[in-house]
Amino acid sequence: KCGFFNYCREHIPEDSTFDFSGMHLKKKYEMYKEGIIKLGDVPEDYSLNKNNKLQLEVYKNGKPVIDKEAIVNFLSDLNYPLFFMDFETFQPAVPLFDNSRPYQQIPFQYSFHYKASKESELTHLEFLADPGEDSREKFITKLLDDTSAEGNIIVYNKTFEITRLKEIANDFPEYTEQIEERISRIKDLMIPFRQKHYCSPEMKGSYSIKAVLPALVPELSYDELEISEGGLASIAFESLWNETDMMIIAETKDQLLEYCKLDTLAMVKILGKLEAL
């Protein structure tokens, strides 16, 4: 990010046309040059795609647009018990392990929240690799053990977790059958938001979990965490490979566990909000 970004945009107001999600930057600057800077300045007949029109409608009305029927259909496809799953990975430029390649995303951490039923108490399970070793086999054997019970596995953006699981199956083929069984149970909580079944002003057209969580569950926040997004988690884990101070190691591990745990708790709470509609 350019060091002058905030300086050059200090005259741009909150809720500007630069907030249009998915719109090409060239189009945003065309609007800027036309004097259309605030979302409220966009003419009713201005040419926008379907998603940007919806984003503008939600902003102007100040309330969410909710397709309850579509959400009910999504929820009807989920079968308790439910596992809420999230991975963290790092990407070494130079391969550190056998059966790996440059910039391969190596999983080093997961978090699970488990609910036997809608009314049951949450159970939390987690894994964090020891720095300095290839922990992929430990990762997958514990994951398979933790998900041995029946039930759907809920993720947010299933492409990421499924791709990582398939890579592990390729590198450790003895686990392929069990991994494929887990993949068959995965459901993507991102779908209702990506397909605009739920769209609120706070989300600003985005369906990222970082946008959805504060809109639906404002009492949960990443703001107070030392590690607040996946890129920082990767950097923190890699830093442990050369760290010798045991206090720093312990503190960093706690921060990693806290971050990943919040990711899966966020999914639990978001699903609860959808079920309550």
N, C-alpha and C positions, 0 to 999 in steps of 0.2 A: 504494500500500500504506500502510495506517495506520501512523503512527509508533509507536503503542503495541502493534503486533501481537505482537512478541516478548515484551514485558512481560506482556501479558494471557495469553499461552500458555506462560509459563515453567514451569507445572506440568504441561503436556501432555508425556507421555513420547515417546521414539522409538517408531516402529512403533505409532502410535495409530490409532484408527478414523477420524481426520481424514485419514489417508493413503489411504482407499478411493478409487480412481480412478473418476471419472465419477459418483460419488454426489452427489446434491443436498445442498447445505450444510444445508438444513432437516433432512434425514434424519440427518446427522452430529450435529447438535445434539440431536436426539431421543435418539440413542444416548448422547450425553454426559449428558443429564439422567437417563437410566435407569442411569447409573453404568457404562456400557460404554465405557471409554476406551481400553484397550489392545486391540490386535488379538487377543491371547491370551485376552481376557475375553469374546469374542463366543461366545454359546452355539451348540452344534452345530445346533440347530433354528431359529436366528434367520433371519428372512426376508430374503434377499439375492438380487439378480439373479445371473444366470449368471456374469458377469465378476467380480463382487465375491466370489462363492463360490470361484471359481478363485484369485483373489488371496489369499484367506484360507487356502485349502488349501496354496498354495505357501509362504506365510509359515510356517504351522504345521509343514509337513514339512521346511522349510529347504533344499529342493532344487528345481531347475527342473522344470517339466512341458513335455515336448517331444513334439510329434507329428511323428515323423521321416517318416512316409509323406507327410504334407501338405507338409513342407519339400522333400522329394525332388520332389514334383509341381511345386512352385513353381520349383525350380532347373532342372527339365527344360525349362522354357519360356524359359530364358535362352540366348542364342546368342553365343558369343565370335566376334570380339573385343568387348570391353565398354568403354563410356565411362561413367565415374562423374561425374555433373554436379550442380553446385549453383550457384544464383544468390544475389546480394544485391541489395536494392532500397532506394530511399528514396521518401518520399511527400510532396512539397511541397504545402502547403495551397493556395498560389497557383501556378497552372501557370507553369512556367518556359519551356516550349517550345511551338512550334506543334504541333498534333495531340496535345495532352495535356489532361487535365482535372484539377480539384482532387482532391488526395489520390490520384492515380493512382500505382501502384507502378512506378517507373521503374528498370529494371535498370541497375546501374552496374558489376557485377563478376560474373565466373564463374570457377569452377575445374573442370578436368577431370583425372581420372586415367584412363589408358588401359591396358588389358591385352589383348594379342593372343590370349593363351591363359591357362589356369590357371597354367602354369609360367613364363610370360614375365615379364620385368622390367617394372616400372611406368614409364610416361611421364607427365609432368605438363605440362599446358597451362593458361594463365590469361589473364584480361583484367581490367584495372582502368581505368575511365574517367578522363579528365582532368577535374578539377573545373572548373565554369564553362562547360561546353559540353554540348549535346545529343549524347550519345555513343551513342544507341540504334542508329543505323545502323552505326556502327563495331562496336558490340557484336554485332549479328546477322550482319554479314558475316564477322567473324572466327569466330564460333561455327559458322556454316555451313561455313566452310573447315576448321575443326578437326574437324568431325564428318562430313566428306565420305566417309570410309571406311565400309564396311559394319559392322554390329554393333549390338547393343542399347545403349540409353542408360539407365543406371541412375540413378534419383533416389530421394529419400526424401520421400514425400508428393507424388505426381505432380501433384496439382491445382494446386499453386503454380506449378511451372515451366511446365506446359501453359498455364495462364491467362496467364502473362507472354508466352509465345511467341505465343499467339493475339492478344494486344493489340498486339504488334509487327507481326504480319501485318496487322492492321486499320489500323495507322498507316502502315505501309510495304508496301502491297499487292503491290509488285513482287517481294517475297520470299515470298509466300504459299505457292506450290507447294513450295518447298524446306522451308519451316517445317513444313508439313503432313507432309512425308515424315519429318522428324526426329521429330515428335510420334508418328507411327505406330510408331516404334522404341522408345519410352519404356516402361520397366518400373519398377514401384514396389517398392523394397526394404522399405517399411514393411509390406507385406501380411502376411508371416508373423507379425509382432509384433502388428499390429492385430487379426488374426484368432485370436490366442492360440495359434498353433502353437508358439511358444517364449515361455515365461513364467517368469521367475526371481524369487526374493525381492528381489534388488537393484533390480529394475525398479519395484517397488511398484505394479504394475498399469498402469503407463504404457507406451506404445509410442513415445514421443518418442525421437529419436536421442540426446538428452542423457541419457536413462535407459537406453537399450539399450547404448550404447557402454561405460560403466563395468561393466556386467554381463557383457558378452562379451569386451571388450578392455580390461581395467583398466589396462594399461600406457600406453594413450592417454588424455589428459585435456585438457579445456579450462581447467582451473583455473589454469594458469600463464600463460595468454594475457592480454594487456592487453585485447583485444577477444574476448569469449567467447560472445556470442550476437548474433543478427541485429539486434536493436534498437540495440545499441551500435555495430554496424557502420554502420547508417544514420546515426546521430548523428555518428560519426567522419567519414564521407564528407562530410556536409553541412558540417561544421566546416572542411573544406578550402577551401570556396568563398570564405571571407573571410580565410584564413590567409596571411600573407606571409613567415613565418619558414621558410626552406627546410629547415632541420634538422627542424622539427616536421612539415612536409609529408612529407619522406622517411620519417620514423619512423612516421607514421600510415599511409602507404601500405604500408610493410612489415608493420605490424600487421594491416591489412586482408587482405593477401595470405596471411599466415600463418594467419589464422582460416579463410578460405574454403578454403584448401588442406587444413586439418585436416578440414573437413566431408566432402570427397570421399575423403580417405584413410580416414576412419572407415568409410565405406561399403565400401571395398575390404576392410578388415579384418573387418567384420561379415559380409560375404558369404563370406569365407574361413572363418570359424568355422562358418557354416551348411554349407558344402561339406564340412567335415571331420567333421560328425556321423556 
